[in-house]
Amino acid sequence: MTGHQNHAALCVEEAEETVEKLRVALVALGIVLPSLGLDRVSIARSAPCPLVELGRCSVDAAARLAAVLLAGPDDRSATR
């Protein structure tokens, strides 16, 4: 594997780990984004630059996400 290929593979791996961390954090708050994942087009390029696809979700999930994001740090545990 060349240096460029190795760097690209590491970028994709880091992006996958980040998506999984986000998924775990959201689930801990009772929020599920069913389409959460990596944007396939962004990783199919010759020089991958991964983008996170948040995708579609229910209105309830969107409302819960908004509530968590708008809550102050001390209020975040109360939104679970």
C-alpha beads as a LAMMPS data file, in Angstrom:
LAMMPS data file: protein, C-alpha beads

80 atoms
79 bonds

1 atom types
1 bond types

-500.0 500.0 xlo xhi
-500.0 500.0 ylo yhi
-500.0 500.0 zlo zhi

Masses

1 110.0

Atoms # bond

1 1 1 0.000 0.000 0.000
2 1 1 1.424 3.390 -0.946
3 1 1 1.595 6.323 1.436
4 1 1 -1.370 7.936 -0.321
5 1 1 -3.437 4.745 -0.129
6 1 1 -2.492 4.258 3.514
7 1 1 -3.526 7.839 4.334
8 1 1 -6.844 7.357 2.499
9 1 1 -7.514 4.110 4.371
10 1 1 -6.764 5.810 7.690
11 1 1 -9.127 8.685 6.831
12 1 1 -11.944 6.259 6.080
13 1 1 -11.218 4.245 9.229
14 1 1 -11.253 7.405 11.357
15 1 1 -14.527 8.478 9.754
16 1 1 -16.087 5.067 10.486
17 1 1 -14.985 5.294 14.127
18 1 1 -16.426 8.806 14.389
19 1 1 -19.762 7.663 12.969
20 1 1 -19.882 4.834 15.502
21 1 1 -19.086 7.232 18.383
22 1 1 -21.866 9.534 17.186
23 1 1 -24.289 6.610 16.916
24 1 1 -23.482 5.501 20.489
25 1 1 -23.811 9.069 21.830
26 1 1 -27.168 9.575 20.117
27 1 1 -28.536 6.216 21.289
28 1 1 -27.521 7.117 24.845
29 1 1 -29.831 10.128 24.475
30 1 1 -32.638 8.015 22.998
31 1 1 -32.072 9.274 19.453
32 1 1 -31.770 6.939 16.478
33 1 1 -30.774 8.176 13.030
34 1 1 -31.430 5.099 10.857
35 1 1 -29.492 6.439 7.868
36 1 1 -26.409 7.501 9.837
37 1 1 -23.276 6.391 8.023
38 1 1 -20.567 7.423 5.612
39 1 1 -21.481 9.035 2.329
40 1 1 -20.441 6.404 -0.205
41 1 1 -19.713 8.905 -2.967
42 1 1 -17.211 10.771 -0.797
43 1 1 -15.247 7.602 -0.048
44 1 1 -15.410 6.250 -3.617
45 1 1 -13.194 9.043 -4.927
46 1 1 -9.591 8.327 -5.823
47 1 1 -8.612 10.551 -2.867
48 1 1 -11.294 9.799 -0.264
49 1 1 -12.510 12.673 1.839
50 1 1 -15.217 11.004 3.933
51 1 1 -18.410 12.881 4.694
52 1 1 -20.897 11.770 7.338
53 1 1 -24.401 11.158 6.064
54 1 1 -26.905 11.964 8.805
55 1 1 -29.781 10.978 6.546
56 1 1 -33.450 10.779 7.279
57 1 1 -35.102 10.364 10.653
58 1 1 -38.523 10.530 12.216
59 1 1 -40.000 13.819 13.367
60 1 1 -39.723 12.531 16.936
61 1 1 -35.991 11.854 16.512
62 1 1 -35.491 15.310 14.988
63 1 1 -37.377 16.932 17.885
64 1 1 -35.315 14.996 20.448
65 1 1 -32.092 15.962 18.683
66 1 1 -33.121 19.623 18.629
67 1 1 -34.003 19.506 22.327
68 1 1 -30.626 18.017 23.224
69 1 1 -28.731 20.516 21.096
70 1 1 -30.664 23.478 22.498
71 1 1 -30.391 22.318 26.113
72 1 1 -27.691 23.745 28.306
73 1 1 -24.925 21.365 29.451
74 1 1 -26.636 20.853 32.811
75 1 1 -29.982 20.111 31.163
76 1 1 -28.756 17.472 28.695
77 1 1 -29.156 14.538 31.072
78 1 1 -32.770 15.569 31.688
79 1 1 -33.673 15.090 27.990
80 1 1 -33.130 11.316 28.097

Bonds

1 1 1 2
2 1 2 3
3 1 3 4
4 1 4 5
5 1 5 6
6 1 6 7
7 1 7 8
8 1 8 9
9 1 9 10
10 1 10 11
11 1 11 12
12 1 12 13
13 1 13 14
14 1 14 15
15 1 15 16
16 1 16 17
17 1 17 18
18 1 18 19
19 1 19 20
20 1 20 21
21 1 21 22
22 1 22 23
23 1 23 24
24 1 24 25
25 1 25 26
26 1 26 27
27 1 27 28
28 1 28 29
29 1 29 30
30 1 30 31
31 1 31 32
32 1 32 33
33 1 33 34
34 1 34 35
35 1 35 36
36 1 36 37
37 1 37 38
38 1 38 39
39 1 39 40
40 1 40 41
41 1 41 42
42 1 42 43
43 1 43 44
44 1 44 45
45 1 45 46
46 1 46 47
47 1 47 48
48 1 48 49
49 1 49 50
50 1 50 51
51 1 51 52
52 1 52 53
53 1 53 54
54 1 54 55
55 1 55 56
56 1 56 57
57 1 57 58
58 1 58 59
59 1 59 60
60 1 60 61
61 1 61 62
62 1 62 63
63 1 63 64
64 1 64 65
65 1 65 66
66 1 66 67
67 1 67 68
68 1 68 69
69 1 69 70
70 1 70 71
71 1 71 72
72 1 72 73
73 1 73 74
74 1 74 75
75 1 75 76
76 1 76 77
77 1 77 78
78 1 78 79
79 1 79 80
